[in-house]
Amino acid sequence: MSSASATEASAPVLLVLAGPAGSGKTTLCERMVAEVAGFSRVVTTTTREPRPGEVNGVDYHFFSAEEFDQRLAENAFLEWAWVHRKNRYGTLASSVLDPLAAGRSLIINVDVQGVENFRRAAAANPLLARHMGTVYIDVPIEELQERLVGRGESETEIERRMITARQEQQERAKFDYVITSSTKAADFDALLEIWREQQERVSAVG
């Protein structure tokens, strides 16, 4: 197991992860929360119905369409999007800024467009700009296709995801950090190093 014992009391950070389906970004987020003291997952918001066992405020903030519209009108979201043209998902500014101000580190995975929205928000918010680091999980195209086949995805779905992945790869240079995915252990070690480097950056800003 990777050691994550260093500098729990150091400056809080917000790590925003993106990468193609099959890149392992969700697993990386879960490991950071499970293995690094003081790390939490950003609780995002959705208009879909809770699934069995899901808890409001823990898994998601579950909003009605009307509640979501009201928060949109209040400009309360850092980013939001329709998913499958059915439900909306978003990240409330308070779900990020309040924990950071309280000294807690956060991690979230979103799509590339979501990361761009975070960048726009950071341009207008010094707290977000200081603490945020964006991380792209890159997977060589041939390896990515093998992973999707191994997950049992249909040919149509694999092709759709591969098209999206090629488009998203063009955005790599905009990210603060890039992890070229190999093994789960190596990817997590790389993320831990990024966390430490981002802490140093935040501390240097003062």
C-alpha positions in Angstrom: 0.0 0.0 0.0 1.2 3.5 -0.8 2.1 5.7 2.1 0.0 8.8 2.5 1.1 9.8 5.9 2.8 13.1 5.0 1.5 16.6 5.8 -2.1 15.9 6.7 -2.2 19.3 8.5 -0.7 21.1 5.5 -2.6 23.5 3.2 -5.9 22.2 1.8 -6.2 21.5 -1.9 -8.9 20.9 -4.4 -8.0 18.2 -7.0 -10.2 18.2 -10.0 -9.7 15.0 -12.1 -10.8 14.3 -15.6 -10.1 11.5 -18.1 -11.9 9.1 -20.4 -14.2 6.3 -19.3 -11.9 3.5 -18.2 -9.1 5.8 -17.0 -9.7 4.8 -13.4 -10.4 8.4 -12.2 -13.3 7.3 -10.0 -11.2 4.7 -8.3 -8.4 7.2 -7.7 -10.9 9.6 -6.0 -12.2 6.8 -3.8 -8.7 5.8 -2.7 -7.7 9.4 -1.9 -10.7 9.7 0.4 -10.2 6.3 2.0 -6.4 6.5 2.5 -5.5 10.1 2.9 -6.5 11.7 6.2 -8.5 14.9 5.8 -9.6 14.3 2.2 -13.3 14.4 1.2 -15.2 13.9 -2.0 -17.1 16.9 -3.2 -20.8 16.2 -2.8 -22.4 17.1 -6.1 -26.0 17.8 -7.0 -28.4 15.9 -9.2 -32.0 16.0 -10.3 -32.3 12.2 -10.5 -34.1 10.2 -7.9 -32.0 8.6 -5.1 -31.1 5.0 -5.6 -31.6 2.5 -2.8 -29.2 3.2 0.0 -28.2 6.6 -1.2 -28.3 9.4 1.4 -29.1 13.0 0.6 -26.1 15.2 1.4 -23.7 12.3 1.5 -23.9 10.6 -1.9 -25.5 13.6 -3.7 -27.6 16.7 -2.9 -30.8 15.5 -4.5 -32.8 18.5 -5.9 -36.1 18.7 -7.7 -36.1 20.3 -11.1 -37.5 23.4 -9.5 -34.8 23.5 -6.8 -32.1 23.1 -9.4 -33.6 25.9 -11.5 -33.7 28.2 -8.4 -30.0 27.6 -7.7 -29.2 28.2 -11.3 -31.0 31.5 -11.1 -29.0 32.4 -8.0 -25.7 31.5 -9.9 -25.0 29.0 -7.2 -23.2 26.4 -9.4 -19.5 26.3 -10.3 -20.5 23.9 -13.1 -23.5 21.9 -14.3 -24.6 19.8 -17.2 -27.4 17.6 -18.6 -26.5 13.9 -18.6 -28.2 11.7 -21.2 -30.7 14.5 -21.8 -32.6 13.3 -18.8 -31.1 14.5 -15.5 -28.9 17.5 -14.5 -25.8 17.3 -12.4 -23.8 20.2 -10.9 -21.4 21.3 -8.3 -22.6 24.0 -5.9 -20.0 26.6 -5.1 -20.8 26.1 -1.4 -19.9 22.4 -1.6 -16.3 23.4 -2.6 -15.6 26.8 -1.1 -17.0 26.1 2.4 -14.9 23.0 3.0 -11.7 24.7 1.6 -12.2 27.7 3.8 -12.5 25.3 6.8 -9.2 23.7 5.9 -10.4 20.4 4.3 -8.9 19.0 1.1 -11.3 17.9 -1.6 -11.3 15.7 -4.7 -13.8 15.5 -7.6 -13.9 13.9 -11.0 -15.8 15.6 -13.8 -15.7 15.7 -17.6 -13.3 18.0 -19.5 -16.0 20.6 -20.0 -16.7 20.6 -16.3 -13.0 21.3 -15.7 -13.2 24.2 -18.0 -16.1 25.6 -16.0 -14.0 25.2 -12.8 -11.3 27.2 -14.5 -13.7 30.0 -15.3 -15.0 30.0 -11.8 -11.4 30.1 -10.4 -10.6 33.1 -12.6 -13.2 35.0 -10.6 -12.6 33.5 -7.2 -9.2 33.8 -5.5 -9.9 31.0 -3.0 -10.6 28.6 -5.7 -7.7 29.8 -7.8 -5.3 29.3 -5.0 -6.3 25.8 -3.9 -7.3 24.1 -7.2 -5.2 21.8 -9.2 -6.5 20.1 -12.4 -5.4 16.5 -13.2 -5.9 14.7 -16.5 -5.7 10.9 -16.5 -4.3 10.0 -19.9 -4.6 6.5 -21.3 -3.0 5.5 -24.6 -5.8 4.9 -27.1 -5.0 1.2 -27.7 -4.9 0.6 -24.0 -8.1 2.5 -23.4 -9.9 0.4 -26.0 -8.7 -2.8 -24.4 -10.0 -1.6 -21.0 -13.4 -0.8 -22.4 -13.6 -4.2 -24.1 -12.7 -5.8 -20.8 -15.5 -3.9 -19.1 -18.0 -5.6 -21.4 -19.1 -2.4 -23.2 -21.0 -2.8 -26.5 -19.2 -2.0 -29.7 -21.4 1.0 -30.2 -20.7 2.3 -26.7 -17.0 1.7 -27.1 -16.9 3.6 -30.3 -18.8 6.5 -28.8 -16.4 6.6 -25.8 -13.3 6.4 -28.0 -14.5 9.4 -30.1 -15.0 11.3 -26.9 -11.6 10.2 -25.5 -9.8 11.4 -28.7 -11.5 14.8 -28.4 -10.7 15.1 -24.7 -7.1 14.2 -25.2 -6.7 17.4 -27.2 -7.3 19.3 -24.0 -4.4 17.7 -22.0 -2.1 20.7 -22.3 -4.6 22.9 -20.4 -4.3 20.8 -17.2 -1.9 21.5 -14.4 -0.9 17.8 -14.1 -1.1 14.8 -16.4 -0.9 11.2 -15.2 -0.1 8.7 -18.0 -2.1 5.7 -16.7 -0.3 2.3 -16.2 -1.2 0.3 -13.2 -3.7 1.2 -10.4 -0.8 1.3 -7.9 1.4 3.5 -10.1 -1.5 5.9 -10.9 -2.3 6.3 -7.2 1.4 7.0 -6.4 1.4 9.6 -9.1 -1.7 11.2 -7.7 -0.1 11.3 -4.2 2.9 13.1 -5.6 0.6 15.6 -7.3 -1.2 16.2 -4.1 2.0 16.9 -2.3 3.2 19.2 -5.1 -0.1 21.1 -5.1 0.1 21.5 -1.3 3.5 23.1 -1.8 2.1 25.4 -4.4 -0.7 26.5 -2.1 1.7 27.1 0.8 4.0 29.1 -1.5 1.2 31.4 -2.4 0.8 32.1 1.3 
